[in-house]
Amino acid sequence: MAFAWKASGLTYNKYLSVAARVVRRSLKDDKRLAAERRGEMELRFAKWNGGKQGENKSLAEANAASMAEAGSHSSS
Amino acid sequence: MLSRAARPALRAATSTRPAQNAATFATLREIEDRLKSIRNIEKITKTMKIVASTKLTRAQRAMTNSRQYGQTSNEVFEQAETKPIESDDKKVLIVVASSDKGLCGGIHSGLSKKVRRMLVEKPNADIVVLGEKCKAQLSRSSGRNIVLSFAGVGKDVPTFADAQAIADQIVLLQTDYSDVQIVYNKFVNAQSYEATQIEAFSEEAIANSPNFSAFEIDDEVLGNMREYALANSLFWALAEGHACEQSARRNAMDNASKNAGDMINKYQILFNRTRQAVITGELVEIITGAAASEE
């Protein structure tokens, strides 16, 4: 793999959002507050199986978990 | 003395009246209560309209920005003349961009209807639902097709982080889809909207497009581009859907306030008329009573 972030299991979108977060955090205070509101994400999601809704989970945590899992698979 | 004596009988007469004429004639108290509750409802709908109007301007600004963004992102596929692969064995994924909140007319049911029409053509398509409203509607008719649902959409103007997180979760789905179609409400003008779809292509479809070689993209980054394009399209759909929802809510609340105003007028007239009738009735009874006892 050519990209270190891909080898560690991140998707391109995750990679982008991490990069964007870093940029936002390194801004000056007044601009940072406005910018950080654009990076907020409070979605919840549920998997469906055979017409039944599964458990409602926080999307951010689930994404992080699935990427950590993908990372451990590709590195081992 | 006389009038005081006449009153208890009169009171008894008025209190027995509603029982007799309940079907045709409401009592004063009933009309007053109704009037009060309609006034309260009008207050609420008016406030909601004002809130929606202020949110609408922000949502519209976000929409024009994101539309530019999404169209620029799609320009690549237009230049490359990308077309969805026509194959029966691979599934199609439909992403429905609705939201959590109601009270905004028929924009959610419009989306659901559009999705149901698409499902008639492709009965085995999978559905990803963004927002509680369409989830409730689609889970009744085609719950078996739903693979993922997202809640918390549409509280505020959608951010790109939202779109990215959703795109991630869609990419992580096990099934290999030939085509992703995002169904959203297209903002035509402040009064009207239209359920439309944007295509987000699979890697295979992008690689097979006729003019693709002009871009000189490595195979390795193709997947990244596809994920990014999906997030772009989702962001576009979410922002435009949000603007539509706000404008639809503004219109719905405007109509509700108008209807409440009409009803208030009607009930006010009815109230005045009934009050006069009651007073006239009382006077007639007193006068006849006085005349009778004088003789």
Boltz contact constraints between the chains, C-beta under 6 A:
constraints:
  - contact:
      token1: [A, 2]
      token2: [B, 220]
      max_distance: 6.0
  - contact:
      token1: [A, 11]
      token2: [B, 168]
      max_distance: 6.0
  - contact:
      token1: [A, 11]
      token2: [B, 171]
      max_distance: 6.0
  - contact:
      token1: [A, 11]
      token2: [B, 227]
      max_distance: 6.0
  - contact:
      token1: [A, 12]
      token2: [B, 224]
      max_distance: 6.0
  - contact:
      token1: [A, 12]
      token2: [B, 227]
      max_distance: 6.0
  - contact:
      token1: [A, 12]
      token2: [B, 228]
      max_distance: 6.0
  - contact:
      token1: [A, 13]
      token2: [B, 164]
      max_distance: 6.0
  - contact:
      token1: [A, 13]
      token2: [B, 167]
      max_distance: 6.0
  - contact:
      token1: [A, 13]
      token2: [B, 168]
      max_distance: 6.0
  - contact:
      token1: [A, 13]
      token2: [B, 227]
      max_distance: 6.0
  - contact:
      token1: [A, 13]
      token2: [B, 231]
      max_distance: 6.0
  - contact:
      token1: [A, 17]
      token2: [B, 161]
      max_distance: 6.0
  - contact:
      token1: [A, 17]
      token2: [B, 164]
      max_distance: 6.0
  - contact:
      token1: [A, 38]
      token2: [B, 159]
      max_distance: 6.0
  - contact:
      token1: [A, 39]
      token2: [B, 161]
      max_distance: 6.0
  - contact:
      token1: [A, 41]
      token2: [B, 161]
      max_distance: 6.0
  - contact:
      token1: [A, 41]
      token2: [B, 162]
      max_distance: 6.0
  - contact:
      token1: [A, 41]
      token2: [B, 165]
      max_distance: 6.0
  - contact:
      token1: [A, 42]
      token2: [B, 152]
      max_distance: 6.0
  - contact:
      token1: [A, 43]
      token2: [B, 150]
      max_distance: 6.0
  - contact:
      token1: [A, 43]
      token2: [B, 152]
      max_distance: 6.0
  - contact:
      token1: [A, 44]
      token2: [B, 151]
      max_distance: 6.0
  - contact:
      token1: [A, 44]
      token2: [B, 152]
      max_distance: 6.0
  - contact:
      token1: [A, 45]
      token2: [B, 150]
      max_distance: 6.0
  - contact:
      token1: [A, 46]
      token2: [B, 149]
      max_distance: 6.0
  - contact:
      token1: [A, 48]
      token2: [B, 146]
      max_distance: 6.0
  - contact:
      token1: [A, 48]
      token2: [B, 147]
      max_distance: 6.0
  - contact:
      token1: [A, 51]
      token2: [B, 143]
      max_distance: 6.0
  - contact:
      token1: [A, 51]
      token2: [B, 144]
      max_distance: 6.0
  - contact:
      token1: [A, 59]
      token2: [B, 165]
      max_distance: 6.0
  - contact:
      token1: [A, 63]
      token2: [B, 165]
      max_distance: 6.0
  - contact:
      token1: [A, 63]
      token2: [B, 168]
      max_distance: 6.0
  - contact:
      token1: [A, 66]
      token2: [B, 172]
      max_distance: 6.0
